[in-house]
Amino acid sequence: MALEIGADGVHIDGVEPATKYIKERMGPQSIVGVTCSTSMDKVLWAANDSKVDYISFCSIYPSMSVNECDIVPMRMVSEARDRISMPIFASGGINLLNAHEVIEAGADGVAVISTIMGSEDPASTTRELKEIVRKYRKGREVIPSTSDFRQSAERANTIAPN
C-alpha cells in the first residue's frame, strides 16, 4: 500500500516484513520505523541489525486511541537514549501537560492523536507541542539516518526538530 500511495516510508510493529525487504521495494531513501514496546532487545535489534531509521515506544501513558500496547516505563526511553544514537519517538497518552517528560527522558519527538484531534484549536495545539519538543530537547540534535528524514517529516507537517 505504501508504494501505491507514494508514501515516504512505513512504520512497522514487528520484525516482519523485514526492513531489508521494505528498503528494497521502496528504495534506500525510504523511512522505516519500528515500535519497540517494552523490549530492550528489540531496541538493540533496531539499532544494530534491522536498518530501521527510527524507533518508537508505545504506549507511554494510558490512551483512548492506543489500547493494544503495554505501558512503557519512562526509564526504558532513557535507557534506549543512553544505548542508541538513532531518533526515538514516543506515543500513547501524550498531551501538553506530559510531553516534556517524554522528551526529557530522551525521546526526540512525539506522535499524538487525541491531544490534537480533541483540541478546539488543533493548529495552536500542534505549535505548542512542537515548542515543547524544541525546548526540552535542550540542543540535542536528531541525526537522521536518511538524508530525507527531516524534510519528509516537515513535509508531512509532523512534529519534527527545527
C-alpha positions in Angstrom: 0.0 0.0 0.0 2.8 2.4 0.8 4.1 2.1 -2.7 0.7 2.6 -4.2 0.2 5.9 -2.4 3.7 7.2 -2.8 4.5 7.2 0.9 8.0 8.3 2.0 8.1 5.3 4.4 6.4 2.9 6.7 6.1 2.2 10.4 6.0 -1.5 11.5 5.2 -3.0 14.8 7.0 -6.3 14.4 10.1 -7.6 12.8 8.2 -8.6 9.6 8.2 -7.6 6.9 12.0 -7.4 7.1 13.4 -3.9 6.8 15.7 -5.1 4.1 12.7 -6.1 2.0 11.0 -2.8 2.7 14.1 -0.8 1.6 14.5 -3.0 -1.5 10.8 -2.3 -2.5 10.6 1.3 -1.5 14.1 2.4 -2.2 17.1 3.2 0.0 15.8 6.7 0.9 12.6 5.3 2.3 12.0 5.9 6.0 11.3 2.8 8.1 10.4 2.9 11.8 9.6 0.2 14.3 7.6 0.1 17.6 9.7 -1.4 20.3 7.0 -1.7 23.0 8.8 -2.8 26.2 11.6 -4.8 24.7 15.2 -3.6 25.0 16.2 -6.5 22.8 14.0 -5.0 20.1 15.6 -1.6 20.6 19.0 -3.1 20.1 17.9 -5.1 17.2 16.5 -2.0 15.6 19.7 0.0 16.2 22.2 -2.7 15.2 20.7 -5.3 12.9 17.5 -4.0 11.3 18.5 -1.0 9.3 15.4 1.0 10.6 15.7 4.8 10.6 14.0 5.4 14.0 12.3 3.6 16.9 9.1 4.4 18.7 7.7 3.5 22.1 4.0 2.9 22.6 2.3 3.5 24.9 3.9 5.9 27.3 0.7 6.7 29.1 -2.8 5.2 29.0 -4.6 6.3 25.9 -8.0 6.2 24.4 -6.6 5.8 20.9 -3.9 3.3 21.8 -5.3 0.3 23.5 -3.2 -2.6 22.2 0.2 -1.5 23.7 1.8 -2.2 27.0 2.6 0.9 29.1 6.3 1.6 28.5 8.2 2.7 31.7 9.9 6.1 31.2 13.2 4.6 32.3 13.1 2.5 29.1 13.1 5.6 27.0 16.1 6.9 29.0 17.9 3.6 28.7 17.3 3.5 24.9 18.7 7.0 24.6 21.8 6.0 26.5 22.3 2.9 24.3 21.5 4.0 20.8 22.0 7.1 18.6 19.1 6.8 16.2 16.0 9.0 16.6 13.5 7.9 19.3 9.8 8.8 19.2 7.0 8.1 21.7 3.2 7.9 21.5 0.3 7.0 23.6 -1.5 9.3 26.0 1.0 12.2 25.4 -0.5 15.7 25.9 0.5 19.3 26.6 1.0 18.5 30.3 3.2 15.5 30.0 5.0 15.8 26.6 8.0 17.4 28.3 8.6 14.3 30.5 8.9 12.1 27.4 11.4 14.5 25.7 13.4 14.9 28.9 13.6 11.1 29.2 15.3 11.0 25.8 12.7 10.9 23.1 13.4 13.2 20.1 9.7 13.6 19.2 6.2 12.6 20.0 3.3 11.2 18.0 -0.1 12.3 19.2 -3.7 11.9 18.0 -6.2 12.7 20.8 -4.4 15.8 22.0 -4.6 17.4 18.6 -7.9 16.0 17.3 -9.7 16.8 20.6 -8.4 20.3 20.7 -10.6 23.4 20.0 -7.6 24.8 18.0 -5.6 21.9 16.6 -3.1 24.2 14.8 -2.3 26.0 18.1 -2.0 22.8 20.0 0.4 21.4 17.3 2.5 24.6 17.6 2.6 24.2 21.4 3.7 20.6 21.2 6.4 21.5 18.7 7.6 24.2 21.1 7.7 21.7 24.0 9.8 19.3 21.9 12.2 22.1 20.9 12.5 23.4 24.4 13.0 20.2 26.3 15.3 18.6 23.8 17.8 21.2 25.1 20.0 21.3 22.0 20.0 17.5 21.5 20.1 17.2 17.7 18.4 14.4 15.9 20.8 12.8 13.4 18.6 11.3 10.8 19.8 8.0 9.3 18.5 9.0 5.9 19.1 12.4 4.4 15.4 13.0 3.6 14.1 12.1 7.1 13.8 15.7 8.4 12.4 17.0 5.0 9.9 14.2 4.9 8.7 14.9 8.4 8.4 18.6 7.8 6.6 18.0 4.5 4.1 15.8 6.4 3.6 18.5 9.0 4.6 16.2 11.8 6.3 17.4 14.9 9.9 17.4 13.9 13.1 19.1 15.0 13.9 22.5 13.6 
